[in-house]
Amino acid sequence: MRADLTPNSWEFETEALVKPTGFREYDARWWFGHPGSDKAPEINLYGIQALGLGLGTLIHELGIEPRIVTGHDFRGYSLGVKQALEVGLMQAGIEVHDIGLALSPMAYFAQFDLDIPAVAMVTASHNSNGWTGVKMGVERPLTFGPDEMGRLKQIVLNEEFEARGGGSCVRETGVFERYIADVAGKTRLSRPIKVVAACGNGTAGAFAPKALRAMGAEVIELDCELDHTFPRYNPNPEDMKMLHAVRDAVLEHKADVGLAFDGDGDRCGVVDNEGTEIFADKVGLMLARDLSASHADAVFVVDVKSTGLYAIDPVLKANGARTDYWKTGHSYIKRRSHELGALAGFEKSGHFFLRPPIGRGYDDGLVAARVILEMLDRAGTKTMADLRRDLPVSYGSPTMSPACADEVKYDVVDRIVSAFQAKKEAGETIAGRAIEDVNTVNGVRFTLSDGAWGLVRASSNTPNLVVVVESPNSAEDVKAVFQAIQSELARHDEVGEFDQTL
């Protein structure tokens, strides 16, 4: 297996290119390139075919029934990538059920709808044009974690393939319609809540407006036309450009709420009726309050990027709810929610995992939209802004991502973890306060004596670090804690520019 092939060469057209760093913690993601790109590809179609053969080999190795759902997101090259993946799967003797253009949660739904154990969804989610990847699983509603990804990487890079006969491919129809009906469910809003549905020209544009209208919402479409060049911004509900566009549309149309969906539809961002962006961890807290009122002893799982308010919220305490903080990553939170029998899991990035009886446990931005609208419908005269103001006050940063190469980012984070541990042991202060706790379950989350905290971790999907800050005091205090993090990052030459800052 080669990692050094150059495009426009004999070798690139005849051999498999697979860069090892594309095998990430819980899914696979590579720079594939696009016309006009001057960045070298990290994988080619023969490499994708090898990935399919490796995945099929792993399915047999795990003793899973050799049948799989495949789908692809709306990018100019995703169909070709999916078909190369399917060739590899069929080489391994897998029966492929292709659902066509899809959202990731539609592929997860198809596992249940078609009674098929495995899934391989070709998507780069919210990554910019030129990226590709695959989200995989063999145990619905879960997706691969580090163990499965580690073994898949070993099989592909060492070419430990086992080709078999019996592979085939079936083109499934009707899944789209059944998925939309399933998402909307029995929800019929008591009033026509006006919703701005923003899709950043990504795949969700073909899905979200239909699903929301089926629930009884009045929908204002924003960037719902499919355009894989993403002309305005990447479809990423953590990107402030996208959220600001939603804010402007909400205010212009006097909407009740704005909902922003990412490139493969498994995340949802929220802007309230006053144009204020509500980060997804706070939306999760709103939903936890609402759901725990009717589900006794509810357990919720949240990621370490999320607000500390879950641990001290008086409404959750009064409702007998309990919250578990866990590793960031859709696969981690999904699996942890499943293990604990949680009612729901929430990630600051906008993944919402609604488990039975509300959902099936996988992350679905449209199911999240449904429960948000149901909450708003139950709130009566209270607006989304009122529900936001009902929460305890805290001030948070957006998710900020300084560049850091995949090959070094984990080593850099290890050094940063050690640095903050040393600061605590030495009794050093940050922004004038003592370090109360250092949580290292996923990077480092340090908490100060008054509850303010900062997080630095390695991104699971891109060559970046991830930085988040929260304070109970003020927006200025968020900046003060952030400056302390910036000072530490400046000591590491491998850390580059931020995508966005305060």
Secondary structure, DSSP 4 states (H G I P E B T S, - for coil): -BS---SSSHHHHHS-BB-GGGB-SSSEEEE---TT--SPPSB-HHHHHHHHHHHHHHHHHTT--SEEEEEE-SSTTHHHHHHHHHHHHHHTT-EEEEEEE--HHHHHHHHHHTT-SEEEEE--TTSPTTEEEEEEESBTTB---HHHHHHHHHHHHTT-----S--EEEE--SHHHHHHHHHHTT---SS--EEEEE-TTSGGGGTHHHHHHHTT-EEEEES-S--TT-SSS-S-TT-HHHHHHHHHHHHHHT-SEEEEE-TTSSBEEEEETTS-EE-HHHHHHHHHHHHHTTSTT-EEEEETTS-GGGGT-HHHHHTT-EEEEE-SSHHHHHHHHHHHT-SEEE-TTSBEEEPTTTS-SSB-HHHHHHHHHHHHHHTTT--HHHHHHTSPP-EEPPPB-BB--TTTHHHHHHHHHHHHHHHHHTT-EETTEEEEEEE-SSSEEEEETTS-EEEEEE-SSSSBEEEEEEESS-HHHHHHHHHHHHHHHTT-TT---BS---
